[in-house]
Amino acid sequence: MENLNELKAILHSKRANIYYLEYCRVMQKDGRILYLSEAKKEYQYWNIPIANTTCLLLGTGTSITQAAMRMLAQAGVLVGFCGGGATPLFMANEIEWFTPQSEYRPTEYIQGWMQFWFDEAKRLETAKRFQISRIEFIQKVWAKDRELRIEGFDVKDSVLGNLFSTILTNIPNAYNVGKLLQLEADFTKKLYKYAALKTNQIGFTREHKSADLANDFLNHGNYLAYGLGATTLWVLGIPHGFAVMHGKTRRGALVFDVADLVKDALVLPWAFICAKENMSEKEFRSQCLQNFVEHKALDFMFNQVKEASSYYSKGDEIL
């Protein structure tokens, strides 16, 4: 039987796996977490390496045992029940998870977060820094990713250059969160238009309930990013309600804020590329997860949230 103390050996920021399961039963057997599926009247068991897993999405036709939940909690794996294809999470319109209960998570990050969170001006400045980091991450990833350049997502393109330059100029001048959200929405809309043009999907419109592949893949990939965001916040001990941008509309909004750091860079272009190639949901999901690992999405999320938590306390020390 596995030693549960050894499950903590892999830091969450270095973990590689997000699992989406459907039509199976998740259970604990001989000290391991397995999922049982039925194929042609035969039962098949598959192992889940929980020490290297960030979150588990349970889709259509799934069930899980109490013993399995206990082991997942001990390994620090977040669990969410969702619809087919990993969307939506079944918690009304909120992004919430079954989070492991632990009294040994750090308190320094929530304390640092709360030092600035009640100050509207500091909250706005934090949101601006998040948005600037988001743009810089897109530039970094797209410049580095050879496959994206082949598909036409080239940061040296004058259209993208102007788009990045404009948004980076406008972000510091946003006078409130509403204006910042407006800038974000306009920027993302233009990215959709650019991606649709590069993948010959002219006339694309972002619809969360649309049946076309590009919209389906965007929904699917975004929910995978939400899983990483929720994991980051749980590990650092920051509740989902203390958002810097989306907080007035959703109780779990800080998950959206953190996931937004990587969505446009790692999910958006591949949703359009995979839709153009008519890939399956499984193939797209595999591509997303590969992107998250290759470009160290979790590391980036952790660093951004930790920096935001300590930003003003460091400033106070200097004063």
C-alpha positions in Angstrom: 0.0 0.0 0.0 1.3 3.5 -0.8 2.6 5.7 2.0 0.2 8.7 2.0 3.0 10.9 3.3 4.9 10.3 0.1 2.1 11.8 -1.9 3.1 15.3 -1.0 6.5 14.9 -2.7 5.4 16.7 -5.9 4.6 20.4 -5.5 1.2 21.4 -6.9 2.9 23.9 -9.2 4.9 21.1 -10.8 2.1 18.6 -11.2 1.2 17.6 -14.7 -2.2 15.9 -14.8 -5.8 17.0 -15.1 -8.2 14.1 -15.5 -11.7 14.2 -17.1 -13.6 10.9 -16.6 -17.0 9.7 -17.8 -19.0 6.5 -17.6 -16.9 5.0 -14.9 -16.6 4.5 -11.1 -13.7 5.9 -9.2 -12.6 3.9 -6.2 -9.8 3.1 -3.8 -8.2 -0.4 -4.2 -5.0 -1.6 -2.5 -3.9 1.8 -1.6 -4.4 3.3 -5.1 -7.0 5.3 -6.8 -8.5 3.5 -9.8 -11.4 4.1 -12.2 -13.4 1.2 -13.4 -14.9 1.1 -16.8 -17.0 -1.5 -18.6 -16.2 -2.5 -22.2 -17.7 -5.5 -24.0 -18.9 -7.1 -20.8 -15.4 -6.8 -19.3 -14.4 -4.6 -16.4 -11.2 -2.6 -16.8 -9.2 -0.9 -14.1 -7.0 2.2 -14.8 -4.7 3.8 -12.2 -4.8 7.6 -11.5 -1.4 8.9 -10.3 -2.9 11.2 -7.6 0.5 12.5 -6.4 1.0 14.1 -9.8 -2.6 15.3 -10.3 -4.0 18.8 -9.8 -7.7 18.2 -10.3 -10.3 15.6 -11.3 -13.3 16.4 -13.4 -16.1 13.8 -13.1 -18.5 13.9 -16.1 -21.5 12.0 -17.3 -22.2 8.6 -15.8 -19.6 8.8 -13.0 -19.6 7.9 -9.4 -16.9 8.0 -6.6 -16.5 6.2 -3.3 -16.0 7.8 0.1 -12.6 6.0 0.4 -11.5 7.4 -2.9 -12.5 11.0 -1.9 -10.5 10.5 1.4 -7.3 9.6 -0.5 -7.8 12.3 -3.1 -8.2 14.8 -0.3 -5.0 13.6 1.4 -3.1 14.0 -1.9 -4.5 17.5 -2.3 -6.5 16.8 -5.5 -9.5 19.0 -6.2 -12.6 17.2 -7.4 -15.5 18.7 -9.5 -18.6 17.2 -11.0 -19.3 18.5 -14.4 -21.4 17.9 -17.6 -20.3 16.0 -20.6 -17.0 17.2 -22.2 -15.9 18.8 -18.9 -18.4 21.7 -19.0 -20.1 23.1 -17.1 -19.3 22.5 -13.4 -22.5 21.6 -11.6 -22.5 24.5 -9.0 -25.0 26.8 -10.7 -23.0 29.5 -12.4 -20.2 29.5 -9.9 -16.8 28.0 -10.3 -16.5 25.9 -7.1 -14.9 22.6 -6.3 -14.8 20.0 -3.6 -11.6 21.1 -2.0 -9.5 19.0 0.4 -9.7 20.0 4.0 -6.3 20.9 5.5 -5.3 23.0 8.4 -1.7 23.1 7.3 -1.9 25.3 4.3 0.0 28.6 4.4 -1.6 31.7 5.8 0.8 34.3 4.6 -0.8 34.6 1.2 -4.3 35.2 2.4 -3.0 37.7 4.9 -1.1 39.5 2.2 -4.1 39.4 -0.1 -6.4 40.9 2.6 -4.0 43.7 3.3 -4.8 45.3 0.0 -8.1 43.7 -1.0 -10.4 46.1 1.0 -8.7 49.1 -0.7 -10.4 49.7 -4.0 -7.5 51.5 -5.5 -5.0 48.7 -4.7 -7.5 46.1 -5.9 -7.7 48.0 -9.2 -3.9 48.2 -9.5 -3.6 44.5 -8.8 -6.1 43.8 -11.6 -4.1 46.0 -13.9 -0.9 44.1 -13.1 -2.7 40.8 -13.8 -3.9 42.0 -17.2 -0.4 43.2 -18.2 1.0 39.9 -17.1 -1.7 38.2 -19.2 -0.7 40.1 -22.3 3.0 39.5 -21.8 2.4 35.8 -21.3 0.6 35.7 -24.7 3.5 37.4 -26.3 6.0 35.1 -24.7 4.2 31.9 -25.5 3.3 32.7 -29.1 6.8 33.9 -29.8 8.2 30.6 -28.4 5.7 28.2 -29.9 6.8 27.1 -33.4 3.6 25.3 -34.2 1.5 28.4 -33.5 3.8 30.4 -35.8 3.2 27.9 -38.5 -0.5 28.3 -38.1 -0.1 32.1 -38.4 -0.1 33.2 -34.8 3.0 35.3 -35.1 3.7 38.0 -32.6 5.7 39.9 -35.2 2.5 40.3 -37.3 1.7 44.0 -37.4 -2.0 43.4 -36.6 -1.0 41.6 -33.3 1.7 44.2 -32.6 -0.8 47.0 -32.8 -3.3 45.1 -30.7 -0.8 44.4 -28.0 0.6 47.9 -28.0 -2.9 49.4 -27.7 -4.1 47.3 -24.8 -0.8 47.7 -22.9 -1.2 51.5 -23.3 -4.8 51.6 -22.2 -4.6 49.3 -19.2 -2.7 51.7 -16.9 -5.3 54.4 -17.8 -8.3 52.4 -16.8 -10.1 54.4 -14.1 -12.1 51.6 -12.6 -12.7 47.8 -12.8 -15.6 48.3 -15.2 -13.4 50.1 -17.7 -10.7 47.4 -17.3 -13.3 44.7 -18.0 -14.4 46.6 -21.1 -10.8 46.8 -22.3 -10.4 43.0 -21.7 -13.6 42.1 -23.5 -12.7 44.2 -26.5 -9.1 42.8 -26.6 -10.3 39.2 -26.5 -13.0 39.9 -29.1 -10.3 41.1 -31.5 -8.2 38.0 -30.7 -11.2 35.8 -31.6 -11.4 37.7 -34.9 -7.7 37.3 -35.6 -7.8 33.5 -34.7 -10.9 33.0 -36.9 -9.2 34.7 -39.8 -6.1 32.6 -39.5 -8.1 29.4 -39.4 -10.6 30.3 -42.1 -13.6 30.5 -39.8 -14.9 33.8 -40.9 -18.0 35.0 -39.2 -17.2 33.4 -35.9 -19.2 34.7 -32.9 -18.4 33.8 -29.3 -21.4 31.9 -27.9 -21.1 29.9 -24.7 -24.0 27.7 -25.7 -23.2 27.4 -29.4 -22.8 24.0 -31.0 -19.9 24.8 -33.3 -16.5 23.2 -32.6 -14.5 26.4 -31.9 -17.0 27.5 -29.2 -17.2 24.0 -27.7 -13.4 23.8 -27.5 -13.1 27.3 -26.0 -15.6 26.3 -23.3 -13.8 23.0 -22.7 -10.3 24.5 -22.5 -11.4 27.3 -20.3 -12.8 24.9 -17.7 -9.5 23.1 -17.7 -7.8 26.4 -17.0 -10.4 27.0 -14.2 -9.2 23.8 -12.6 -5.6 25.1 -12.5 -6.8 28.4 -11.1 -8.8 26.7 -8.4 -5.8 24.5 -7.5 -3.5 27.5 -7.3 -5.8 29.3 -4.9 -6.5 26.3 -2.7 -2.8 25.5 -2.3 -2.1 29.2 -1.4 -5.1 29.4 0.9 -6.9 32.2 -0.8 -10.8 31.9 -0.9 -12.4 32.2 -4.4 -14.5 35.2 -3.4 -11.8 37.8 -3.1 -11.5 38.6 -6.8 -9.9 41.8 -8.2 -12.0 41.9 -11.4 -15.0 39.6 -11.6 -16.0 39.8 -8.0 -19.2 41.8 -8.3 -20.9 39.1 -10.4 -19.7 35.7 -9.1 -18.7 34.3 -5.8 -16.0 32.1 -7.3 -14.7 35.0 -9.4 -11.0 34.9 -8.3 -10.8 31.6 -10.1 -11.8 33.5 -13.3 -9.2 36.1 -12.6 -6.4 33.6 -12.2 -7.4 31.4 -15.1 -7.5 34.5 -17.4 -3.8 34.7 -17.0 -3.3 31.8 -19.3 -6.5 31.2 -21.3 -5.8 33.5 -24.2 -2.3 32.3 -24.6 -2.8 28.5 -24.3 -6.5 27.8 -25.0 -7.8 30.4 -27.5 -5.5 29.7 -30.5 -5.7 25.9 -30.2 -9.5 26.0 -29.9 -9.6 27.5 -33.4 -6.8 25.3 -34.8 -8.3 22.1 -33.5 -11.7 23.1 -34.8 -10.3 23.8 -38.2 -8.7 20.3 -38.2 -12.0 18.8 -37.0 -10.4 17.2 -34.0 -12.2 15.2 -31.4 -12.8 16.6 -27.9 -10.3 14.1 -26.5 -7.6 15.3 -29.0 -8.3 18.9 -28.1 -8.1 18.2 -24.4 -4.8 16.4 -24.9 -3.4 19.4 -26.8 -4.5 21.8 -24.0 -2.9 19.7 -21.3 0.3 19.5 -23.3 0.3 23.2 -23.6 -0.2 23.7 -19.9 2.8 21.5 -19.1 5.0 22.8 -21.9 4.5 26.4 -21.0 4.4 25.9 -17.2 1.0 27.4 -16.8 0.7 26.4 -13.1 4.1 27.8 -12.3 3.1 31.1 -13.9 -0.3 31.2 -12.0 1.4 30.5 -8.7 4.1 33.1 -9.2 1.5 35.8 -10.2 -0.7 35.2 -7.2 2.2 35.0 -4.8 3.6 38.2 -6.2 0.2 40.0 -5.9 -0.1 38.8 -2.3 3.2 40.2 -1.2 3.4 43.3 -3.5 2.1 45.9 -1.0 3.7 44.3 2.1 7.1 44.6 0.4 6.2 48.2 -0.4 5.4 48.8 3.3 8.8 47.4 4.3 10.6 49.8 1.9 8.7 52.7 3.5 
